[in-house]
Amino acid sequence: SAMASEEPKAKKLKLSEEEKKEYTLKPNDQILAEDKHKALFDELVKLKVEYHAGGATQNSIKIAQWMIQEPHNVGTFFGCIGKDKFGEILKQKAEEAHIDAHYYEQDEEPTGSCAACITGDNRSLVANLAAANCYKKDKHLDLEENWKLVEKAKVFYIAGFFLTVSLESILKVAKHASENDKIFCLNLSAPFICQFFKDNLMQVMPYVDVLFGNETEAAAFAKEQDFETKDIKEIAKKAQALPKDNTKRQRIVVLTQGKDATVLASSDKVETFPVLKIDSKDIVDTNGAGDAFVGGFLSELVQEKPLHQCVKAAHYAANVIIRRAGCTFPEKPDFN
């Protein structure tokens, strides 16, 4: 089961270096849209853009479901959408992916969107959260029929992005997981989360059983936490050792590094796992690769498979996704 606020439509565009400077976009970054970016969205719509249902957590839950195949509705998803065309598309796409989506629908803001600007092997994301920023604990999570779904779930996954939306929702779910010895997973999601939402992040950290992040996020996190190291294995080890509420479960930290090996820190060791080799000409776009990695990992974790098998599934899923536009996948996985 999972929950997060989502940026549900992706617009894809190749931008020139000049345009990237105009909108102050960095390769491999994620930012929230400011007023100056509104023009970027207007420009995109004039071009031939591809629309894909998205949202970081929703992508991961869809991938986990795709990897598992049967039974359907293994994943439950909470998020917030507008009462509009894109909201309807999201509901339809969730159903097609066989995930059980329960959206908080409101009409103050439209369904969120995210511009994905692709250059070579990098992607720069500009999220216009809109409705995704409107999730309310008391209007949705606290409702009896929704909380029952939380109580039924064994594994929870929330993207760090949601720390900007509803800390109280995250804490309610995180504490429930901790008190009931369930697995709570969180993603660092973006450097700005580690920097500007550090307090919220650290309020949740004692409840985190599995922490995901990439190399850029790990570096930002280490800097903000005064880890005084740039060594990714050391960062993983220090993040693993941060205070934890439920001591029956030791935290696991999983850090990806693009084409370089994935680092996994558990209580007694730090291991590295090489990713599947891929020719750069086969990479269509890396947008959604991190989401897919998490989805693959969760698909095995929920089946109580060993960690090395979780990483293997994560690498497989990410490898499939980067060969395709957005976070889309073929009919069936070829993984065992």
The 8 nearest C-alpha neighbors of each residue, nearest first, counted from 0:
[[1, 75, 74, 155, 152, 154, 76, 156],
 [2, 0, 156, 76, 155, 75, 157, 77],
 [1, 3, 77, 76, 157, 78, 156, 0],
 [4, 2, 78, 157, 161, 77, 56, 5],
 [3, 5, 78, 131, 161, 79, 134, 132],
 [4, 6, 54, 131, 7, 78, 3, 55],
 [7, 5, 54, 111, 112, 128, 113, 131],
 [6, 8, 53, 54, 52, 112, 5, 111],
 [9, 7, 112, 52, 53, 51, 113, 50],
 [8, 10, 113, 51, 50, 114, 115, 112],
 [9, 11, 114, 50, 115, 49, 48, 113],
 [12, 10, 115, 48, 49, 116, 114, 9],
 [11, 13, 116, 14, 117, 48, 10, 115],
 [12, 14, 117, 116, 118, 15, 11, 115],
 [15, 13, 18, 12, 116, 19, 16, 118],
 [14, 16, 18, 17, 19, 13, 118, 20],
 [15, 17, 19, 18, 20, 14, 21, 118],
 [18, 16, 20, 19, 15, 21, 14, 22],
 [19, 17, 21, 15, 20, 16, 14, 22],
 [18, 20, 16, 24, 22, 17, 21, 23],
 [21, 19, 23, 17, 18, 22, 24, 16],
 [22, 20, 18, 19, 23, 17, 24, 16],
 [21, 23, 19, 20, 24, 18, 36, 35],
 [24, 22, 20, 21, 19, 25, 18, 36],
 [25, 23, 19, 22, 20, 123, 26, 28],
 [24, 26, 28, 123, 27, 23, 19, 20],
 [25, 27, 123, 28, 121, 122, 24, 118],
 [28, 26, 122, 123, 121, 25, 29, 124],
 [29, 27, 123, 26, 25, 124, 30, 189],
 [30, 28, 124, 189, 123, 125, 27, 31],
 [29, 31, 125, 124, 126, 32, 28, 191],
 [30, 32, 126, 125, 127, 33, 29, 128],
 [31, 33, 127, 126, 125, 36, 30, 34],
 [34, 32, 36, 35, 31, 37, 127, 30],
 [33, 35, 36, 37, 32, 38, 39, 127],
 [36, 34, 33, 37, 38, 22, 32, 39],
 [35, 37, 39, 38, 34, 33, 32, 22],
 [36, 38, 39, 40, 34, 35, 41, 33],
 [39, 37, 41, 36, 40, 42, 35, 34],
 [38, 40, 36, 42, 37, 41, 43, 22],
 [39, 41, 43, 37, 38, 42, 44, 36],
 [42, 40, 38, 44, 39, 43, 37, 45],
 [43, 41, 39, 40, 45, 44, 38, 46],
 [44, 42, 40, 46, 45, 41, 39, 48],
 [43, 45, 46, 41, 42, 40, 48, 47],
 [46, 44, 43, 42, 47, 41, 48, 40],
 [47, 45, 43, 44, 48, 42, 12, 41],
 [46, 48, 45, 49, 44, 43, 12, 11],
 [49, 47, 11, 10, 46, 50, 12, 44],
 [48, 50, 10, 11, 51, 47, 9, 12],
 [49, 51, 9, 10, 8, 48, 52, 11],
 [52, 50, 9, 8, 53, 325, 49, 10],
 [53, 51, 8, 7, 89, 9, 50, 92],
 [54, 52, 7, 8, 58, 51, 9, 6],
 [53, 55, 5, 6, 7, 57, 56, 58],
 [54, 56, 58, 57, 290, 53, 59, 5],
 [57, 55, 59, 58, 158, 54, 3, 60],
 [56, 58, 60, 54, 59, 55, 61, 53],
 [59, 57, 61, 55, 56, 60, 53, 290],
 [60, 58, 294, 290, 56, 62, 61, 57],
 [61, 59, 63, 57, 62, 58, 294, 74],
 [60, 62, 64, 58, 59, 63, 96, 65],
 [61, 63, 294, 65, 59, 64, 60, 291],
 [62, 64, 294, 298, 60, 66, 65, 61],
 [63, 65, 67, 61, 62, 66, 68, 60],
 [66, 64, 62, 68, 63, 67, 61, 331],
 [65, 67, 63, 64, 68, 332, 62, 298],
 [66, 68, 64, 65, 69, 298, 63, 70],
 [69, 67, 65, 66, 64, 70, 71, 331],
 [70, 68, 71, 67, 64, 73, 72, 65],
 [69, 71, 68, 73, 72, 67, 64, 97],
 [70, 72, 69, 97, 73, 68, 98, 64],
 [73, 71, 98, 74, 99, 97, 75, 70],
 [74, 72, 71, 64, 70, 75, 98, 0],
 [73, 75, 0, 72, 98, 60, 99, 64],
 [76, 74, 0, 99, 100, 1, 98, 72],
 [75, 77, 100, 1, 2, 101, 99, 0],
 [78, 76, 2, 101, 102, 3, 100, 1],
 [79, 77, 4, 102, 3, 103, 5, 2],
 [78, 80, 103, 131, 102, 134, 130, 4],
 [81, 79, 110, 130, 104, 86, 131, 103],
 [82, 80, 110, 109, 105, 106, 83, 86],
 [81, 83, 106, 86, 104, 105, 80, 109],
 [82, 84, 86, 81, 85, 87, 109, 110],
 [83, 85, 87, 86, 88, 82, 110, 81],
 [86, 84, 88, 87, 83, 110, 89, 8],
 [85, 87, 89, 83, 84, 88, 80, 81],
 [86, 88, 84, 90, 85, 89, 91, 83],
 [89, 87, 85, 91, 86, 90, 92, 84],
 [90, 88, 92, 86, 91, 87, 52, 93],
 [91, 89, 87, 93, 88, 92, 94, 86],
 [90, 92, 88, 94, 89, 93, 95, 87],
 [93, 91, 95, 89, 94, 90, 88, 96],
 [94, 92, 96, 90, 95, 91, 98, 89],
 [93, 95, 97, 91, 96, 92, 98, 90],
 [94, 96, 92, 97, 93, 91, 98, 90],
 [95, 97, 93, 94, 98, 61, 92, 65],
 [98, 96, 94, 72, 95, 71, 93, 99],
 [99, 97, 72, 74, 93, 96, 100, 75],
 [98, 100, 75, 72, 76, 74, 97, 101],
 [101, 99, 76, 75, 98, 77, 102, 93],
 [102, 100, 77, 76, 99, 103, 78, 75],
 [103, 101, 78, 79, 77, 104, 100, 80],
 [102, 104, 79, 139, 78, 80, 105, 134],
 [105, 103, 80, 81, 102, 79, 82, 106],
 [104, 106, 81, 107, 82, 103, 80, 108],
 [107, 105, 81, 108, 82, 109, 104, 130],
 [106, 108, 105, 109, 81, 130, 133, 82],
 [107, 109, 130, 129, 106, 81, 110, 105],
 [110, 108, 81, 130, 129, 111, 83, 106],
 [111, 109, 81, 80, 130, 86, 85, 129],
 [112, 110, 6, 128, 129, 130, 131, 7],
 [113, 111, 8, 6, 127, 7, 126, 9],
 [112, 114, 126, 9, 125, 127, 6, 8],
 [115, 113, 10, 125, 9, 124, 116, 126],
 [114, 116, 124, 11, 10, 123, 9, 113],
 [117, 115, 12, 123, 122, 13, 11, 114],
 [116, 118, 122, 13, 121, 12, 115, 119],
 [119, 117, 121, 13, 120, 122, 116, 14],
 [118, 120, 121, 117, 284, 122, 283, 282],
 [119, 121, 118, 284, 285, 122, 282, 117],
 [122, 120, 27, 118, 119, 26, 117, 285],
 [121, 123, 117, 27, 116, 26, 286, 118],
 [122, 124, 28, 27, 116, 26, 115, 29],
 [125, 123, 29, 115, 114, 126, 30, 28],
 [124, 126, 114, 30, 32, 113, 31, 29],
 [127, 125, 113, 31, 32, 128, 112, 124],
 [126, 128, 32, 112, 113, 129, 111, 31],
 [127, 129, 111, 131, 132, 126, 6, 130],
 [128, 130, 111, 131, 108, 132, 127, 109],
 [131, 129, 108, 110, 80, 133, 132, 111],
 [132, 130, 4, 128, 5, 79, 129, 133],
 [131, 133, 130, 164, 128, 129, 134, 4],
 [134, 132, 130, 131, 135, 79, 164, 129],
 [133, 135, 79, 132, 131, 78, 4, 165],
 [136, 134, 138, 137, 139, 133, 165, 140],
 [137, 135, 140, 168, 139, 138, 141, 134],
 [136, 138, 141, 135, 139, 140, 142, 168],
 [139, 137, 135, 136, 140, 141, 142, 103],
 [140, 138, 142, 136, 141, 137, 103, 135],
 [139, 141, 136, 142, 145, 146, 137, 138],
 [142, 140, 137, 139, 136, 146, 143, 138],
 [143, 141, 145, 139, 140, 144, 146, 138],
 [142, 144, 146, 145, 147, 141, 140, 148],
 [143, 145, 147, 142, 146, 148, 141, 140],
 [146, 144, 148, 147, 142, 143, 140, 149],
 [145, 147, 149, 143, 148, 144, 140, 141],
 [148, 146, 150, 145, 149, 144, 143, 151],
 [149, 147, 151, 146, 145, 150, 152, 144],
 [148, 150, 146, 152, 147, 151, 145, 0],
 [149, 151, 147, 148, 152, 146, 153, 175],
 [150, 152, 148, 149, 147, 153, 0, 146],
 [151, 153, 149, 0, 150, 154, 148, 155],
 [154, 152, 181, 182, 151, 155, 0, 301],
 [153, 155, 182, 152, 0, 183, 181, 301],
 [156, 154, 183, 1, 0, 184, 182, 157],
 [155, 157, 184, 1, 185, 183, 2, 158],
 [156, 158, 185, 3, 2, 1, 56, 184],
 [157, 159, 186, 160, 185, 56, 161, 188],
 [158, 160, 187, 186, 188, 161, 162, 185],
 [161, 159, 158, 162, 163, 188, 192, 189],
 [160, 162, 164, 163, 159, 3, 4, 158],
 [163, 161, 160, 166, 164, 159, 165, 199],
 [164, 162, 161, 160, 165, 196, 166, 132],
 [165, 163, 161, 132, 162, 166, 134, 133],
 [164, 166, 168, 167, 162, 161, 163, 169],
 [165, 167, 169, 162, 168, 170, 164, 199],
 [166, 168, 170, 165, 169, 171, 136, 172],
 [169, 167, 171, 136, 165, 166, 170, 172],
 [170, 168, 166, 172, 167, 171, 173, 165],
 [171, 169, 173, 167, 172, 168, 174, 166],
 [170, 172, 168, 174, 169, 173, 167, 175],
 [173, 171, 175, 169, 170, 174, 176, 168],
 [174, 172, 170, 176, 175, 171, 206, 169],
 [175, 173, 177, 176, 171, 172, 170, 178],
 [174, 176, 172, 178, 173, 177, 179, 171],
 [177, 175, 181, 173, 179, 174, 178, 180],
 [176, 178, 174, 180, 179, 245, 175, 206],
 [179, 177, 175, 176, 180, 174, 245, 181],
 [178, 180, 176, 177, 181, 175, 174, 182],
 [181, 179, 177, 178, 176, 182, 245, 247],
 [182, 180, 176, 153, 179, 154, 177, 183],
 [181, 183, 154, 208, 176, 155, 153, 184],
 [182, 184, 155, 208, 207, 154, 176, 156],
 [185, 183, 209, 156, 207, 208, 155, 210],
 [186, 184, 210, 157, 158, 156, 211, 159],
 [185, 187, 211, 158, 159, 188, 212, 210],
 [186, 188, 159, 212, 189, 211, 216, 185],
 [189, 187, 159, 186, 160, 158, 212, 192],
 [190, 188, 191, 192, 216, 187, 29, 193],
 [189, 191, 216, 193, 192, 219, 194, 215],
 [192, 190, 194, 193, 189, 195, 196, 30],
 [191, 193, 196, 190, 194, 189, 195, 197],
 [194, 192, 220, 197, 190, 191, 196, 219],
 [195, 193, 191, 192, 197, 196, 223, 190],
 [194, 196, 197, 192, 191, 193, 198, 190],
 [197, 195, 192, 199, 198, 194, 193, 200],
 [196, 198, 200, 193, 199, 194, 195, 201],
 [199, 197, 201, 200, 196, 202, 195, 203],
 [198, 200, 202, 196, 201, 197, 162, 203],
 [201, 199, 197, 203, 198, 202, 196, 204],
 [200, 202, 204, 198, 203, 199, 197, 205],
 [201, 203, 199, 200, 204, 198, 205, 170],
 [202, 204, 201, 200, 205, 206, 170, 199],
 [203, 205, 201, 207, 206, 202, 200, 243],
 [206, 204, 243, 244, 242, 207, 203, 202],
 [207, 205, 204, 244, 173, 203, 177, 243],
 [206, 208, 204, 183, 209, 205, 184, 185],
 [209, 207, 250, 183, 184, 182, 251, 206],
 [210, 208, 184, 251, 207, 252, 250, 185],
 [209, 211, 252, 185, 186, 184, 253, 251],
 [212, 210, 186, 253, 254, 252, 187, 185],
 [213, 211, 254, 187, 186, 216, 217, 255],
 [212, 214, 255, 254, 216, 215, 256, 217],
 [213, 215, 217, 256, 216, 255, 218, 254],
 [216, 214, 218, 217, 213, 219, 190, 189],
 [215, 217, 190, 219, 213, 218, 214, 189],
 [216, 218, 214, 220, 215, 219, 213, 221],
 [217, 219, 221, 215, 216, 220, 214, 222],
 [220, 218, 216, 222, 217, 190, 221, 193],
 [219, 221, 217, 193, 223, 218, 222, 216],
 [222, 220, 226, 224, 218, 219, 223, 225],
 [221, 223, 225, 219, 220, 224, 218, 226],
 [224, 222, 220, 225, 221, 219, 194, 193],
 [223, 225, 221, 222, 226, 220, 227, 219],
 [226, 224, 222, 227, 223, 221, 228, 220],
 [225, 227, 221, 224, 228, 222, 234, 237],
 [228, 226, 225, 222, 229, 221, 224, 234],
 [229, 227, 230, 226, 234, 233, 221, 222],
 [228, 230, 231, 218, 227, 234, 221, 233],
 [229, 231, 233, 228, 232, 234, 218, 235],
 [230, 232, 234, 233, 229, 235, 214, 217],
 [233, 231, 235, 234, 230, 236, 262, 269],
 [232, 234, 236, 230, 231, 235, 237, 228],
 [233, 235, 231, 237, 232, 236, 238, 221],
 [234, 236, 232, 238, 233, 237, 264, 252],
 [235, 237, 233, 239, 234, 238, 264, 232],
 [238, 236, 240, 234, 239, 235, 233, 241],
 [239, 237, 235, 240, 241, 236, 234, 252],
 [238, 240, 236, 237, 250, 241, 252, 235],
 [239, 241, 237, 238, 236, 242, 266, 250],
 [240, 242, 238, 239, 243, 237, 205, 204],
 [243, 241, 205, 240, 244, 204, 239, 206],
 [244, 242, 205, 245, 206, 246, 241, 204],
 [243, 245, 205, 206, 246, 242, 177, 207],
 [244, 246, 177, 247, 243, 248, 206, 180],
 [245, 247, 248, 244, 249, 243, 250, 177],
 [248, 246, 245, 249, 180, 244, 177, 243],
 [249, 247, 246, 245, 250, 208, 180, 182],
 [248, 250, 266, 246, 251, 247, 208, 265],
 [251, 249, 208, 239, 209, 248, 265, 252],
 [250, 252, 209, 265, 264, 208, 239, 210],
 [253, 251, 210, 264, 263, 209, 239, 235],
 [252, 254, 263, 211, 262, 210, 251, 212],
 [255, 253, 212, 262, 213, 261, 211, 263],
 [254, 256, 261, 213, 257, 214, 212, 262],
 [257, 255, 259, 214, 213, 261, 258, 260],
 [256, 258, 259, 255, 213, 260, 214, 261],
 [257, 259, 256, 274, 260, 276, 275, 273],
 [260, 258, 256, 257, 273, 261, 274, 255],
 [261, 259, 273, 272, 274, 271, 256, 262],
 [260, 262, 255, 272, 271, 254, 256, 273],
 [263, 261, 271, 254, 253, 270, 255, 260],
 [264, 262, 253, 270, 269, 252, 271, 254],
 [265, 263, 269, 252, 235, 236, 251, 268],
 [264, 266, 251, 268, 267, 269, 250, 263],
 [267, 265, 249, 268, 264, 250, 239, 251],
 [266, 268, 265, 269, 264, 236, 249, 239],
 [269, 267, 265, 264, 266, 270, 236, 263],
 [268, 270, 264, 263, 265, 232, 236, 262],
 [271, 269, 263, 262, 264, 268, 272, 261],
 [270, 272, 262, 261, 260, 263, 273, 269],
 [271, 273, 261, 260, 274, 262, 270, 310],
 [272, 274, 260, 261, 271, 259, 275, 258],
 [275, 273, 260, 314, 276, 258, 272, 259],
 [276, 274, 277, 314, 273, 318, 315, 258],
 [277, 275, 274, 278, 258, 273, 318, 279],
 [276, 278, 279, 275, 281, 282, 318, 280],
 [277, 279, 280, 281, 276, 282, 322, 275],
 [280, 278, 282, 281, 277, 120, 283, 119],
 [279, 281, 278, 282, 283, 277, 322, 120],
 [282, 280, 279, 278, 322, 283, 277, 321],
 [281, 283, 322, 279, 321, 280, 284, 120],
 [284, 282, 322, 323, 321, 324, 281, 285],
 [283, 285, 321, 286, 282, 324, 120, 323],
 [284, 286, 321, 288, 287, 120, 122, 121],
 [287, 285, 284, 325, 288, 122, 326, 321],
 [286, 288, 326, 290, 289, 291, 325, 285],
 [289, 287, 317, 291, 285, 290, 286, 320],
 [288, 290, 292, 291, 287, 293, 317, 213],
 [291, 289, 59, 287, 293, 292, 288, 55],
 [290, 292, 294, 317, 288, 289, 293, 316],
 [291, 293, 313, 317, 289, 295, 290, 294],
 [294, 292, 296, 290, 291, 295, 59, 297],
 [295, 293, 59, 63, 62, 291, 297, 296],
 [294, 296, 313, 312, 298, 292, 316, 293],
 [295, 297, 309, 313, 293, 294, 298, 299],
 [298, 296, 300, 294, 299, 295, 301, 293],
 [297, 299, 63, 295, 296, 300, 301, 294],
 [298, 300, 302, 309, 297, 304, 301, 296],
 [301, 299, 297, 303, 302, 304, 298, 309],
 [300, 302, 303, 299, 298, 297, 154, 153],
 [303, 301, 299, 300, 304, 298, 297, 305],
 [304, 302, 300, 301, 299, 305, 306, 309],
 [303, 305, 299, 302, 300, 308, 306, 309],
 [306, 304, 308, 307, 309, 303, 300, 299],
 [307, 305, 309, 308, 310, 304, 300, 299],
 [306, 308, 310, 309, 305, 311, 272, 304],
 [307, 309, 311, 306, 310, 305, 312, 304],
 [310, 308, 296, 306, 299, 312, 307, 311],
 [311, 309, 313, 307, 308, 312, 296, 314],
 [310, 312, 308, 314, 313, 309, 307, 315],
 [311, 313, 295, 315, 309, 310, 314, 296],
 [314, 312, 295, 292, 296, 310, 316, 311],
 [315, 313, 311, 317, 312, 316, 274, 292],
 [314, 316, 312, 318, 313, 317, 311, 319],
 [315, 317, 319, 313, 318, 295, 291, 314],
 [318, 316, 288, 292, 291, 320, 314, 319],
 [317, 319, 315, 316, 320, 321, 314, 275],
 [320, 318, 316, 317, 322, 321, 315, 328],
 [319, 321, 317, 322, 323, 318, 326, 288],
 [322, 320, 285, 284, 323, 282, 318, 319],
 [323, 321, 282, 283, 320, 319, 281, 284],
 [324, 322, 321, 320, 283, 325, 327, 284],
 [323, 325, 284, 283, 327, 326, 322, 321],
 [326, 324, 286, 327, 287, 323, 51, 284],
 [325, 327, 287, 320, 324, 58, 286, 328],
 [328, 326, 325, 320, 323, 324, 329, 51],
 [327, 329, 320, 330, 326, 319, 323, 331],
 [330, 328, 331, 332, 327, 319, 323, 320],
 [331, 329, 328, 332, 65, 68, 327, 333],
 [330, 332, 329, 333, 65, 68, 66, 328],
 [333, 331, 334, 66, 330, 329, 65, 316],
 [334, 332, 331, 335, 66, 315, 316, 319],
 [333, 335, 332, 315, 312, 66, 316, 331],
 [334, 333, 312, 332, 308, 311, 66, 315]]
